[in-house]
Structures are given as structure tokens and as C-alpha cells.
Amino acid sequence: MVDNREDVIDYVPGVKAIEPKDLMSYLQVSDKDVDTNTVVYRILFKAFKDVKRADFVLCNTVQELEPDSLSALQAKQPVYAIGPVFYTDSVVPTSLWAESDCTEWLKGRPTGSVLYVSFGSYAHVGKKEIVEIAHGLLLSGISFIWVLRPDIVGSDVPDFLPNGFVDQAQDRGLVVQWCCQMEVISNPAVGGFFTHCGWNSILESVWCGLPLLCYPLLTDQFTNRKIVVDDWRIGINLCENNKNVTREQVSANVRRLMIKGETSSELRGNVEKVKRHLKDAVTAVGSSERSFNSFVCEVRSRIETKLCNVVNGLETSRSD
């Protein structure tokens, strides 16, 4: 635990200097506040313990995008970067919520004019923040599709949007409880992604060439935000340290992301560079394809070795 430390952490192999605020949320909790008996912590601690004993580790990333971190891991055990791992034409629902088809609503809208807003399938957002985001989207004047799970605030808080929000948005904003994300963000009308910084959402957004407005909520999303904003420079922060979300802030940053200008142009140029790495990695000669083939060969080799050992053991026992 970081125990509220503020010093830069620059001694982790393969990791550039990082501030405590950019660590995973479960590492930002002080010792006196952490409860190691919760289900989440038990799962996390078990995962960290189990991975050290794994024969292989497969990572949903690309070698060229995280070379230092991957090289440090690969020096310890067999780690294979085989990303991006997702379906461009998904036929399997990613949530139990009913999916809305946004195709008709997007039809005819100008290229790059719509902001896609989604905070994923798990994380919760406070009602106050949802209200400020809602007003900010209206103030921005930008068209949007907002994925709002019925339990986004909590299962016991059914009414969390400001009164009259949907009517005020009219045909400029569409609110749905769930949708096929890749289908929506790959639509030419969509020009940006307001995200919680889940890793899958980041990779999908890059694949579709969309810059990101970042609002991390928990776990690895804070570290992912750093990669997106500080390292790859393909996104901007919604607010500093995720505190004091205001409608004015939301509006201003939505416009920075979506309206053509120096910031938006720079972000889009950088996204294209990162996108190229993703696309190249999954070609027949790409790093992820080679990495996956190496993994398969190594698995086969180990299986054959074990089978030979079993056969030799049987033959030895028979001769005895």
C-alpha cells in the first residue's frame, strides 16, 4: 500500500517513473483503510500469488506499445503479448443488459460529430457526478450516445439523471442502457470516446482511431489513464485527480476532444500511430501473431516432453 505517499516511484523494473496517484486503486489505499477480507482483495491477492507459478502468461497488449514492461516480465517467466484480443464483429453480448441498436440514430450524422460515452459494465459513478456530466454534455453542444446502465449509481438509485435531461438533449443525445460497443464506435459518425479507461475500451477505441476523454474510476483504470494521456498522448483528462467534476469542466473538455483544433488534431494524429501498431501486430508477420505461434509451439513441446517421460516411465517399469 502507498500509505498516502507522494514520492515518485522509479525503481520498478520495466516501469518508468510513476506517481502514487497513477497506481492501481487497490495500491493507493493506506494500510489503516484497507480491508483484506473483501472478495475483491482476496481475488487480487490470489491472482498475484498464482501468476508467479504459471507456466505461461498471455497479455492482451502489443509488444511495441509496452516494450520495457513486457521485457522485464519476460526476463522472469514466459510472457506472451498477443493483443489486441477482441472481436471486431462480435456476436456474443458483453452484458446481461438488453442491447440497443444505435445504427439508425447515427445514420446521416456528420463524420466524427458524435461523442460515445460509456463507463463500462462494472464500475459505479456517484449521482452528483452523473448530474454534472449530464449538464456538461448539454452545455458542450456536441451530439452524444451515452451508455447508462440502470445500476450505474447503484441498484437502489433508479432516478439519477437531472429532470428533463432526455427532453433537453432531444435528437442531439441518445441514452441507452447498453449497446454493442464496437459496432457503435466503428461507425464513421463517432469521433471520440468518453471512457472509464477500461483496458478493452482503450484498445477498441484505438482500433477505431478515436481519441479519449479519460475518467478512471477504479482498479487498473488509473494506470491505464497515465498510459493514454501521458505516454501515448491519445487522450485528455476529464479533471485533475478525478475530483470536483463540474459541468463547465465536462463541457470544455468534451469540446477540446471533439472540435477541430490544436489539441484534437494532435490527439488524432497520435491515435493513428498507436492504431498502426495494433493493426500491424495481428498481421501474419506481426509481433502478436509471432508471439501467439511461439506460445503454441512451446505448449506443444512441453506436452510432447511430458508424454515422452510418461512413455519412458512405463517402459522402465515394465522392464523392471
TORKOL-4160 file (C-alpha; in steps of 0.2 Angstrom, whole numbers, padded with zeros to 4 digits, m for minus):
320
<pt num="1" X="0000" Y="0000" Z="0000"/>
<pt num="2" X="0006" Y="0018" Z="m0004"/>
<pt num="3" X="0001" Y="0024" Z="0014"/>
<pt num="4" X="m0003" Y="0041" Z="0006"/>
<pt num="5" X="0015" Y="0043" Z="0000"/>
<pt num="6" X="0019" Y="0057" Z="m0013"/>
<pt num="7" X="0036" Y="0052" Z="m0019"/>
<pt num="8" X="0039" Y="0046" Z="m0037"/>
<pt num="9" X="0041" Y="0028" Z="m0038"/>
<pt num="10" X="0056" Y="0025" Z="m0050"/>
<pt num="11" X="0063" Y="0008" Z="m0045"/>
<pt num="12" X="0050" Y="m0005" Z="m0053"/>
<pt num="13" X="0059" Y="m0014" Z="m0067"/>
<pt num="14" X="0052" Y="m0010" Z="m0084"/>
<pt num="15" X="0041" Y="0004" Z="m0077"/>
<pt num="16" X="0045" Y="0022" Z="m0080"/>
<pt num="17" X="0044" Y="0034" Z="m0065"/>
<pt num="18" X="0026" Y="0034" Z="m0059"/>
<pt num="19" X="0017" Y="0044" Z="m0046"/>
<pt num="20" X="0006" Y="0035" Z="m0032"/>
<pt num="21" X="m0010" Y="0043" Z="m0039"/>
<pt num="22" X="m0006" Y="0033" Z="m0055"/>
<pt num="23" X="m0005" Y="0016" Z="m0047"/>
<pt num="24" X="m0020" Y="0004" Z="m0047"/>
<pt num="25" X="m0033" Y="0010" Z="m0034"/>
<pt num="26" X="m0030" Y="m0005" Z="m0023"/>
<pt num="27" X="m0012" Y="0000" Z="m0021"/>
<pt num="28" X="m0017" Y="0018" Z="m0017"/>
<pt num="29" X="m0027" Y="0013" Z="m0001"/>
<pt num="30" X="m0017" Y="0017" Z="0015"/>
<pt num="31" X="m0013" Y="0002" Z="0027"/>
<pt num="32" X="m0026" Y="0008" Z="0040"/>
<pt num="33" X="m0040" Y="0009" Z="0027"/>
<pt num="34" X="m0038" Y="m0007" Z="0018"/>
<pt num="35" X="m0049" Y="m0022" Z="0022"/>
<pt num="36" X="m0040" Y="m0038" Z="0015"/>
<pt num="37" X="m0056" Y="m0049" Z="0019"/>
<pt num="38" X="m0066" Y="m0041" Z="0005"/>
<pt num="39" X="m0069" Y="m0053" Z="m0010"/>
<pt num="40" X="m0060" Y="m0041" Z="m0022"/>
<pt num="41" X="m0044" Y="m0041" Z="m0012"/>
<pt num="42" X="m0045" Y="m0059" Z="m0010"/>
<pt num="43" X="m0046" Y="m0062" Z="m0028"/>
<pt num="44" X="m0032" Y="m0049" Z="m0032"/>
<pt num="45" X="m0020" Y="m0056" Z="m0019"/>
<pt num="46" X="m0023" Y="m0074" Z="m0026"/>
<pt num="47" X="m0021" Y="m0068" Z="m0044"/>
<pt num="48" X="m0004" Y="m0060" Z="m0039"/>
<pt num="49" X="0001" Y="m0076" Z="m0030"/>
<pt num="50" X="m0005" Y="m0088" Z="m0043"/>
<pt num="51" X="0003" Y="m0079" Z="m0058"/>
<pt num="52" X="0021" Y="m0082" Z="m0051"/>
<pt num="53" X="0018" Y="m0101" Z="m0053"/>
<pt num="54" X="0010" Y="m0100" Z="m0070"/>
<pt num="55" X="0019" Y="m0109" Z="m0084"/>
<pt num="56" X="0014" Y="m0096" Z="m0097"/>
<pt num="57" X="0006" Y="m0078" Z="m0096"/>
<pt num="58" X="m0004" Y="m0071" Z="m0110"/>
<pt num="59" X="m0006" Y="m0052" Z="m0111"/>
<pt num="60" X="m0019" Y="m0043" Z="m0120"/>
<pt num="61" X="m0007" Y="m0030" Z="m0127"/>
<pt num="62" X="0006" Y="m0027" Z="m0140"/>
<pt num="63" X="0025" Y="m0029" Z="m0138"/>
<pt num="64" X="0029" Y="m0012" Z="m0147"/>
<pt num="65" X="0017" Y="m0002" Z="m0136"/>
<pt num="66" X="0024" Y="m0008" Z="m0119"/>
<pt num="67" X="0042" Y="m0015" Z="m0123"/>
<pt num="68" X="0050" Y="m0011" Z="m0107"/>
<pt num="69" X="0037" Y="m0018" Z="m0095"/>
<pt num="70" X="0035" Y="m0033" Z="m0106"/>
<pt num="71" X="0054" Y="m0036" Z="m0107"/>
<pt num="72" X="0055" Y="m0035" Z="m0088"/>
<pt num="73" X="0041" Y="m0048" Z="m0086"/>
<pt num="74" X="0048" Y="m0059" Z="m0100"/>
<pt num="75" X="0065" Y="m0060" Z="m0090"/>
<pt num="76" X="0056" Y="m0068" Z="m0076"/>
<pt num="77" X="0044" Y="m0080" Z="m0084"/>
<pt num="78" X="0037" Y="m0084" Z="m0101"/>
<pt num="79" X="0025" Y="m0069" Z="m0105"/>
<pt num="80" X="0017" Y="m0068" Z="m0122"/>
<pt num="81" X="0009" Y="m0051" Z="m0129"/>
<pt num="82" X="m0004" Y="m0057" Z="m0141"/>
<pt num="83" X="m0016" Y="m0042" Z="m0141"/>
<pt num="84" X="m0027" Y="m0034" Z="m0146"/>
<pt num="85" X="m0039" Y="m0048" Z="m0141"/>
<pt num="86" X="m0057" Y="m0043" Z="m0146"/>
<pt num="87" X="m0069" Y="m0047" Z="m0160"/>
<pt num="88" X="m0072" Y="m0033" Z="m0172"/>
<pt num="89" X="m0089" Y="m0041" Z="m0177"/>
<pt num="90" X="m0095" Y="m0048" Z="m0160"/>
<pt num="91" X="m0109" Y="m0060" Z="m0160"/>
<pt num="92" X="m0108" Y="m0063" Z="m0141"/>
<pt num="93" X="m0116" Y="m0050" Z="m0129"/>
<pt num="94" X="m0104" Y="m0042" Z="m0117"/>
<pt num="95" X="m0118" Y="m0039" Z="m0104"/>
<pt num="96" X="m0134" Y="m0046" Z="m0097"/>
<pt num="97" X="m0142" Y="m0029" Z="m0101"/>
<pt num="98" X="m0153" Y="m0028" Z="m0117"/>
<pt num="99" X="m0143" Y="m0020" Z="m0131"/>
<pt num="100" X="m0150" Y="m0005" Z="m0141"/>
<pt num="101" X="m0146" Y="m0004" Z="m0160"/>
<pt num="102" X="m0139" Y="0014" Z="m0162"/>
<pt num="103" X="m0137" Y="0012" Z="m0181"/>
<pt num="104" X="m0152" Y="0021" Z="m0186"/>
<pt num="105" X="m0149" Y="0036" Z="m0174"/>
<pt num="106" X="m0132" Y="0038" Z="m0181"/>
<pt num="107" X="m0137" Y="0037" Z="m0199"/>
<pt num="108" X="m0134" Y="0053" Z="m0209"/>
<pt num="109" X="m0124" Y="0062" Z="m0195"/>
<pt num="110" X="m0108" Y="0071" Z="m0200"/>
<pt num="111" X="m0092" Y="0061" Z="m0199"/>
<pt num="112" X="m0084" Y="0062" Z="m0182"/>
<pt num="113" X="m0098" Y="0073" Z="m0174"/>
<pt num="114" X="m0104" Y="0061" Z="m0161"/>
<pt num="115" X="m0096" Y="0058" Z="m0144"/>
<pt num="116" X="m0098" Y="0040" Z="m0137"/>
<pt num="117" X="m0099" Y="0040" Z="m0118"/>
<pt num="118" X="m0098" Y="0023" Z="m0108"/>
<pt num="119" X="m0091" Y="0019" Z="m0090"/>
<pt num="120" X="m0091" Y="0000" Z="m0093"/>
<pt num="121" X="m0100" Y="m0014" Z="m0086"/>
<pt num="122" X="m0095" Y="m0014" Z="m0068"/>
<pt num="123" X="m0089" Y="0002" Z="m0060"/>
<pt num="124" X="m0101" Y="0014" Z="m0052"/>
<pt num="125" X="m0102" Y="0033" Z="m0053"/>
<pt num="126" X="m0109" Y="0045" Z="m0039"/>
<pt num="127" X="m0126" Y="0053" Z="m0043"/>
<pt num="128" X="m0118" Y="0070" Z="m0041"/>
<pt num="129" X="m0105" Y="0066" Z="m0054"/>
<pt num="130" X="m0118" Y="0059" Z="m0066"/>
<pt num="131" X="m0128" Y="0075" Z="m0064"/>
<pt num="132" X="m0113" Y="0086" Z="m0068"/>
<pt num="133" X="m0108" Y="0075" Z="m0083"/>
<pt num="134" X="m0126" Y="0076" Z="m0090"/>
<pt num="135" X="m0127" Y="0095" Z="m0089"/>
<pt num="136" X="m0109" Y="0096" Z="m0096"/>
<pt num="137" X="m0114" Y="0086" Z="m0111"/>
<pt num="138" X="m0129" Y="0098" Z="m0114"/>
<pt num="139" X="m0118" Y="0113" Z="m0112"/>
<pt num="140" X="m0105" Y="0106" Z="m0124"/>
<pt num="141" X="m0117" Y="0107" Z="m0139"/>
<pt num="142" X="m0109" Y="0090" Z="m0145"/>
<pt num="143" X="m0120" Y="0076" Z="m0151"/>
<pt num="144" X="m0118" Y="0060" Z="m0140"/>
<pt num="145" X="m0123" Y="0042" Z="m0136"/>
<pt num="146" X="m0122" Y="0039" Z="m0118"/>
<pt num="147" X="m0122" Y="0021" Z="m0111"/>
<pt num="148" X="m0130" Y="0022" Z="m0094"/>
<pt num="149" X="m0133" Y="0005" Z="m0085"/>
<pt num="150" X="m0148" Y="0005" Z="m0074"/>
<pt num="151" X="m0136" Y="0002" Z="m0059"/>
<pt num="152" X="m0123" Y="0014" Z="m0064"/>
<pt num="153" X="m0126" Y="0024" Z="m0047"/>
<pt num="154" X="m0132" Y="0009" Z="m0038"/>
<pt num="155" X="m0146" Y="m0004" Z="m0039"/>
<pt num="156" X="m0156" Y="0006" Z="m0026"/>
<pt num="157" X="m0155" Y="0023" Z="m0035"/>
<pt num="158" X="m0166" Y="0021" Z="m0051"/>
<pt num="159" X="m0168" Y="0040" Z="m0054"/>
<pt num="160" X="m0151" Y="0048" Z="m0056"/>
<pt num="161" X="m0152" Y="0059" Z="m0072"/>
<pt num="162" X="m0157" Y="0078" Z="m0070"/>
<pt num="163" X="m0176" Y="0081" Z="m0073"/>
<pt num="164" X="m0179" Y="0085" Z="m0091"/>
<pt num="165" X="m0162" Y="0079" Z="m0097"/>
<pt num="166" X="m0168" Y="0067" Z="m0111"/>
<pt num="167" X="m0180" Y="0081" Z="m0117"/>
<pt num="168" X="m0167" Y="0094" Z="m0117"/>
<pt num="169" X="m0155" Y="0083" Z="m0127"/>
<pt num="170" X="m0169" Y="0080" Z="m0140"/>
<pt num="171" X="m0161" Y="0072" Z="m0156"/>
<pt num="172" X="m0144" Y="0078" Z="m0151"/>
<pt num="173" X="m0142" Y="0065" Z="m0137"/>
<pt num="174" X="m0146" Y="0046" Z="m0136"/>
<pt num="175" X="m0146" Y="0037" Z="m0119"/>
<pt num="176" X="m0146" Y="0018" Z="m0119"/>
<pt num="177" X="m0143" Y="0005" Z="m0106"/>
<pt num="178" X="m0132" Y="m0005" Z="m0116"/>
<pt num="179" X="m0126" Y="m0007" Z="m0134"/>
<pt num="180" X="m0113" Y="m0017" Z="m0145"/>
<pt num="181" X="m0098" Y="m0005" Z="m0142"/>
<pt num="182" X="m0088" Y="m0010" Z="m0157"/>
<pt num="183" X="m0102" Y="m0008" Z="m0168"/>
<pt num="184" X="m0105" Y="0010" Z="m0162"/>
<pt num="185" X="m0088" Y="0016" Z="m0161"/>
<pt num="186" X="m0083" Y="0010" Z="m0178"/>
<pt num="187" X="m0097" Y="0020" Z="m0185"/>
<pt num="188" X="m0090" Y="0035" Z="m0195"/>
<pt num="189" X="m0101" Y="0047" Z="m0186"/>
<pt num="190" X="m0092" Y="0044" Z="m0170"/>
<pt num="191" X="m0077" Y="0055" Z="m0167"/>
<pt num="192" X="m0072" Y="0052" Z="m0148"/>
<pt num="193" X="m0074" Y="0041" Z="m0133"/>
<pt num="194" X="m0078" Y="0047" Z="m0115"/>
<pt num="195" X="m0072" Y="0032" Z="m0105"/>
<pt num="196" X="m0068" Y="0025" Z="m0088"/>
<pt num="197" X="m0052" Y="0019" Z="m0096"/>
<pt num="198" X="m0055" Y="0000" Z="m0095"/>
<pt num="199" X="m0041" Y="m0009" Z="m0105"/>
<pt num="200" X="m0053" Y="m0017" Z="m0118"/>
<pt num="201" X="m0062" Y="0000" Z="m0121"/>
<pt num="202" X="m0045" Y="0008" Z="m0124"/>
<pt num="203" X="m0039" Y="m0005" Z="m0136"/>
<pt num="204" X="m0056" Y="m0004" Z="m0145"/>
<pt num="205" X="m0055" Y="0015" Z="m0146"/>
<pt num="206" X="m0038" Y="0015" Z="m0153"/>
<pt num="207" X="m0043" Y="0001" Z="m0166"/>
<pt num="208" X="m0056" Y="0013" Z="m0172"/>
<pt num="209" X="m0045" Y="0028" Z="m0172"/>
<pt num="210" X="m0054" Y="0038" Z="m0158"/>
<pt num="211" X="m0046" Y="0049" Z="m0145"/>
<pt num="212" X="m0051" Y="0048" Z="m0127"/>
<pt num="213" X="m0058" Y="0058" Z="m0113"/>
<pt num="214" X="m0052" Y="0050" Z="m0098"/>
<pt num="215" X="m0062" Y="0047" Z="m0081"/>
<pt num="216" X="m0055" Y="0032" Z="m0072"/>
<pt num="217" X="m0065" Y="0025" Z="m0058"/>
<pt num="218" X="m0056" Y="0010" Z="m0050"/>
<pt num="219" X="m0043" Y="m0004" Z="m0051"/>
<pt num="220" X="m0031" Y="m0003" Z="m0066"/>
<pt num="221" X="m0040" Y="0012" Z="m0074"/>
<pt num="222" X="m0029" Y="0025" Z="m0066"/>
<pt num="223" X="m0013" Y="0017" Z="m0073"/>
<pt num="224" X="m0022" Y="0015" Z="m0090"/>
<pt num="225" X="m0026" Y="0034" Z="m0089"/>
<pt num="226" X="m0007" Y="0038" Z="m0087"/>
<pt num="227" X="m0003" Y="0027" Z="m0102"/>
<pt num="228" X="m0016" Y="0035" Z="m0113"/>
<pt num="229" X="m0013" Y="0053" Z="m0108"/>
<pt num="230" X="0005" Y="0054" Z="m0103"/>
<pt num="231" X="0013" Y="0040" Z="m0113"/>
<pt num="232" X="0004" Y="0038" Z="m0129"/>
<pt num="233" X="m0004" Y="0055" Z="m0129"/>
<pt num="234" X="m0020" Y="0050" Z="m0137"/>
<pt num="235" X="m0032" Y="0057" Z="m0123"/>
<pt num="236" X="m0035" Y="0070" Z="m0111"/>
<pt num="237" X="m0041" Y="0070" Z="m0093"/>
<pt num="238" X="m0059" Y="0075" Z="m0088"/>
<pt num="239" X="m0052" Y="0083" Z="m0072"/>
<pt num="240" X="m0037" Y="0083" Z="m0061"/>
<pt num="241" X="m0036" Y="0068" Z="m0049"/>
<pt num="242" X="m0055" Y="0064" Z="m0053"/>
<pt num="243" X="m0060" Y="0077" Z="m0040"/>
<pt num="244" X="m0073" Y="0091" Z="m0042"/>
<pt num="245" X="m0082" Y="0085" Z="m0058"/>
<pt num="246" X="m0091" Y="0101" Z="m0064"/>
<pt num="247" X="m0102" Y="0103" Z="m0079"/>
<pt num="248" X="m0091" Y="0118" Z="m0085"/>
<pt num="249" X="m0076" Y="0106" Z="m0085"/>
<pt num="250" X="m0085" Y="0092" Z="m0094"/>
<pt num="251" X="m0091" Y="0104" Z="m0107"/>
<pt num="252" X="m0074" Y="0112" Z="m0110"/>
<pt num="253" X="m0065" Y="0095" Z="m0111"/>
<pt num="254" X="m0078" Y="0087" Z="m0122"/>
<pt num="255" X="m0076" Y="0102" Z="m0134"/>
<pt num="256" X="m0057" Y="0101" Z="m0134"/>
<pt num="257" X="m0058" Y="0082" Z="m0139"/>
<pt num="258" X="m0072" Y="0084" Z="m0152"/>
<pt num="259" X="m0070" Y="0101" Z="m0160"/>
<pt num="260" X="m0056" Y="0103" Z="m0173"/>
<pt num="261" X="m0041" Y="0112" Z="m0166"/>
<pt num="262" X="m0023" Y="0110" Z="m0160"/>
<pt num="263" X="m0027" Y="0098" Z="m0146"/>
<pt num="264" X="m0040" Y="0087" Z="m0156"/>
<pt num="265" X="m0028" Y="0086" Z="m0171"/>
<pt num="266" X="m0013" Y="0081" Z="m0161"/>
<pt num="267" X="m0023" Y="0068" Z="m0152"/>
<pt num="268" X="m0030" Y="0061" Z="m0168"/>
<pt num="269" X="m0013" Y="0060" Z="m0176"/>
<pt num="270" X="m0006" Y="0051" Z="m0161"/>
<pt num="271" X="m0020" Y="0039" Z="m0161"/>
<pt num="272" X="m0016" Y="0034" Z="m0179"/>
<pt num="273" X="0002" Y="0030" Z="m0174"/>
<pt num="274" X="m0004" Y="0019" Z="m0160"/>
<pt num="275" X="m0018" Y="0011" Z="m0171"/>
<pt num="276" X="m0004" Y="0006" Z="m0184"/>
<pt num="277" X="0005" Y="m0004" Z="m0170"/>
<pt num="278" X="m0011" Y="m0013" Z="m0166"/>
<pt num="279" X="m0015" Y="m0017" Z="m0184"/>
<pt num="280" X="0002" Y="m0022" Z="m0188"/>
<pt num="281" X="0003" Y="m0034" Z="m0173"/>
<pt num="282" X="m0010" Y="m0045" Z="m0179"/>
<pt num="283" X="m0004" Y="m0047" Z="m0197"/>
<pt num="284" X="0004" Y="m0064" Z="m0202"/>
<pt num="285" X="0021" Y="m0057" Z="m0198"/>
<pt num="286" X="0016" Y="m0046" Z="m0184"/>
<pt num="287" X="0023" Y="m0047" Z="m0166"/>
<pt num="288" X="0007" Y="m0053" Z="m0158"/>
<pt num="289" X="0005" Y="m0067" Z="m0172"/>
<pt num="290" X="0023" Y="m0072" Z="m0169"/>
<pt num="291" X="0021" Y="m0072" Z="m0150"/>
<pt num="292" X="0005" Y="m0082" Z="m0151"/>
<pt num="293" X="0013" Y="m0095" Z="m0163"/>
<pt num="294" X="0028" Y="m0096" Z="m0151"/>
<pt num="295" X="0016" Y="m0099" Z="m0136"/>
<pt num="296" X="0008" Y="m0113" Z="m0146"/>
<pt num="297" X="0024" Y="m0121" Z="m0151"/>
<pt num="298" X="0030" Y="m0120" Z="m0133"/>
<pt num="299" X="0014" Y="m0128" Z="m0126"/>
<pt num="300" X="0016" Y="m0142" Z="m0139"/>
<pt num="301" X="0034" Y="m0145" Z="m0135"/>
<pt num="302" X="0030" Y="m0147" Z="m0116"/>
<pt num="303" X="0016" Y="m0159" Z="m0119"/>
<pt num="304" X="0027" Y="m0169" Z="m0130"/>
<pt num="305" X="0041" Y="m0169" Z="m0117"/>
<pt num="306" X="0028" Y="m0175" Z="m0104"/>
<pt num="307" X="0021" Y="m0188" Z="m0115"/>
<pt num="308" X="0039" Y="m0195" Z="m0118"/>
<pt num="309" X="0043" Y="m0195" Z="m0100"/>
<pt num="310" X="0027" Y="m0205" Z="m0096"/>
<pt num="311" X="0030" Y="m0217" Z="m0110"/>
<pt num="312" X="0048" Y="m0220" Z="m0104"/>
<pt num="313" X="0042" Y="m0222" Z="m0087"/>
<pt num="314" X="0030" Y="m0235" Z="m0092"/>
<pt num="315" X="0043" Y="m0244" Z="m0102"/>
<pt num="316" X="0056" Y="m0244" Z="m0087"/>
<pt num="317" X="0043" Y="m0251" Z="m0075"/>
<pt num="318" X="0039" Y="m0265" Z="m0087"/>
<pt num="319" X="0057" Y="m0270" Z="m0089"/>
<pt num="320" X="0059" Y="m0270" Z="m0071"/>
